[in-house]
Amino acid sequence: MFETENVREFKPNIGGMSLAQVVELAQKKERKHPNPNVGGWRKVKQLVRGIADMKKSMLIHTNRQRLEERDFHREVRPAQDIKNFMNEATVLFHLPDTNLHDVINPMIEKLIENEPAVKLEEAKRAIFTEDSCSLLTNTLQSSVMLGGGLFFEDSWICAFASLKHLHKRHVAIGRLKRPTNLGFTCTDVRFVVLVLAPTIEKGTKNSLETAITFSTLFTDINFRVSIWEEADNEEEFLDLLQARVDELSDNRNVRNLIRRRESQNDQSNPFLQADTRKRCTFFKGIREDIKRRVRHYRSDFEDGVSGGLPTVGVMITTIVFLYFSCLLFTLSLGVLNDKNTKGNIGVRKALAGQVISGLVCGIFGGQPLMVVATSAPLALFTKVIYMLTEEQDWDFYVGYGAIGIFSSGFMILFAVIDVSKYMKWSTRSVDDVFTVFVACTLLKEAINALLTNFEKNYVCLQTILDSSAYGATNTTPVVTVNVSENENITFGNETIDGALVNHAHKCLRNPCHPENSILFVLLMIGVPWIGITLFRFKRSPYLATIPRELLSNQALAISVLLWSFIAQYCFKDVHLNPFPYHEENNVFTIPDFSKLGYSSWLASIGLGLSHALMVFMEHNITGSVVNSPENKLKKGTSYHWDLLLCGLLNLLFAVFGLPMVHGIVPLSPMHVRSLADVEERVNYGYVQTIIVRVRETRLTIIIAHVFLGASFLLLPLPLQYIPMSVLAGVYIFIAIQSFIGNQFFERLILFVTEQNAYPPSHYVRRVPQRKMHLFTFIELLELIVLCVFGMSSIIYMKMVFPFILIIFIPIRHLIIPRIIEKKYLESLDHH
């Protein structure tokens, strides 16, 4: 006999009641009937507790992100991760099918049994979101599109976490007893993958990267079915796993996809757009360049103003940026040419050549985003020409004009027979190495300017003191005075040695200014420091977006004006050397070629060919950098036509004694970036700047060079208020800007970078670390060879420099593939 008590079922009317009111009503009912043994009131208490738990709500942040599957054919790390897992396999069968905690808990215990520093509770806190262990913090699952909707494949799930005290990565794969419902998107789970990794770990080996690798295996439904039905033990499971890895690594469909991608890359190669035949046909490339670009000529002007105020604002800031950049770069190279040619090619000639070339290429050029100007390597070659004319006792303008005429002739010939198509063999490594070489050249000139100033104002003082009467013997007076070497002068009660008087007289005639050298260092370092700081200012949280971008775009101009003001007004008592300016020299100098004999003309052919090859390589490398796929330019290339235009300009400049020109880095890529809309995207925790689109317009370069022409009115003053030290700082700023986006420089930095801080670049993910560093070391050797020949004081070594640059191309295709596998070179060295 069972005793029962009639208890009315508690059914509160919660319609229109708040959660607090429901809880309060339930608690009153419990206080009125406190007997815990009554079955009916047990339900009341459970309801009360449930409602109370509901009252303790929490916020859950969910962030879904689409990730690309691992490419086992191209990437190295996935196969290594699977190999390491199979050597220390942790596979658990027949896991309990009750709840998520009971499934994950034995997997955690198995993984950390050899990690005494890791506690079970610590691992659970990292894996689960809350204490009840019913919700995973970080998971990966595959999904499919079906009928216009997105559906999760809920037969498997991968959980991953990072633990501070973990020594190495651990992976466990568990198979449940039967398909189990573990919650939302996990209604039919058969497999669970758990990945644990140290918090401090290399970017390609962190918990997320490892989880992506193992999740890629489970995206195939056939693989999941086979290991569910056929794998009854660990050995069979690992055999099926290895078969899946082999399929991903050497799948015929994957190879066909890769071939299609390579074919598409070849078709998009800018140097092949005019290469539709196997034999050379005269003017074919030039005609196709004109045909390709002429239909965009009108839009080249319209794109600079269409798009409303944002586009106009970008164009105005780009014009200001381009004007100051070209002006300062021209002044710097003009000073360098003035030094190398003893004033024969100075600032006025450099400015005139820049204005003419900028306007001609802006109006008639096929690639208006490419800035055409003289460069540091050309300035070094001009020095070679000057040294040769001095050695052969030629008039400089005559020798310069003769070599320039042959150089221009070769360039025109290269354009006519479409030699630029053979630049398809020039890979990215050649471009990057040459870009870094140009930066090194600029840094060298800045250091030379500093050393020259110290020799003039600082070292000379020490020399005079060292050879003074306090330490010198048998010294001959440098300056004739009325006091002999052995004669003393008496002033009152003091006697002064005659040698000291002579040295004092020398100091008065040729005074040293050691404070000038100290200020030189301050200004030279200050320009790139403020410039780079302002350039990165757009990433700072200060000010609004528009002022930040304005300061960033005009970083160089602001820095130069600021430090020039500081030099002229804050240190006005310090003697500063202005840049040299020769107003008496004509801008256009026509040489008398009749002074040059036949043998001299023949000798000019060899140097003209070397000069033409240098211009050809630099011009095409600049075009390749500008037309890089990352810039997303839409209107096509114009290598052959622009080379012809550059040859005609150099012919004119050679005859009139102006510095010869070609497309230059880094002003050209800087011009492209200033006209671009960019986005910052987070890729595996790293912020990457992606170009969305570029406004391809001629207006910026044309208007900037119109203002540049008006700058003749600013010569010599106020432009001479810019000290030589500030111009040396401009060299450093432009050199640093050359390193941005340069993969060779980025990989060079990895030599001294901790492995955990390696960025998730494609070459880091796809190439073994040793192979990557080996390739970078080979590029470093090439850079050293370029610097040895390009910066040598021996004339004939500098003449060989362009041929050394060309030799790097066959070395890349014939020798390096014998050292590094082709599949790795595709990731390391591809446009």
Buried (B, 14 or more C-beta within 10 A) or exposed (E): EEEEEEBEEBEBEEEEEEEEEBBEBBBEBBEEBEEEEBEBBEEBBEBBEEBEEEEEEEEEEEEEEEEEBBBBBBBBBBBBBBEBBBEEBBBBBEBEBEBBBEBBBBBBEBBBEEBEEBEEEBBBBBBBBEEEBEEBBBBBBBBEEEEEEEEBBBBBBBBBBBBEBBEEBBBBBBBBEEEBEBBEBBEEBBBBBBBBBBBEBBBBBBBBBBBBBBBBBBBBEEBBEBBBEEBEEBEEBBBBBEEBBEBBBEEEEBEEEBEEEEEEEEEEBBBBBBBEEEEEEEBBBBBBBBEBBEEBBEBBBEBBEEBEEEBEBBBBBBBBBBBBBBBBBBBBBBBBBBBBBEEBBBBBBBBBBBBBBBBBBBBBBBBBBBBBBBBBBBBBBBBBBBBBBEEEEBBBBBBBBBBBBBBBBBBBEBBBBBBBBEBBEBBBBBBBBBBBBBBBBBBBBBBBBBEBBBEBBBBBBEEBBEBBBEEBEEBEBBBEEEBEBEEBEEEEEEEBBBBBBBBBBBBEEEEBBBBBBBBBBBBBBBBBBBBBBBBEBBEEEEEEEEEBBBBBBBBBBBBBBBBBEBBBEEBEEBEBBEBBBBEEBEBEBEBEBEEBEEEBBEBBBEBBBBBBBBBBBBBBBBBBBBBBEEBBBEBBBBBBBBBBBBBBBBBBBBBBBBBBBBBBBBBBBBBBBBBBBEEEEEEBEEEEEEBEEBBBBBBBBBBBBBBBBEBEEEBBEEBBBBBBBBBBBBBBBBBBBBBBBBBBBBBBEBEEEEBEEBBBBBBBBBBBBEBBBBBBEBBBEBBEBBBEBBBBEEBEBBBBBBEBBBEBBEEBEEEBEEEBEEEBBBBBBBB
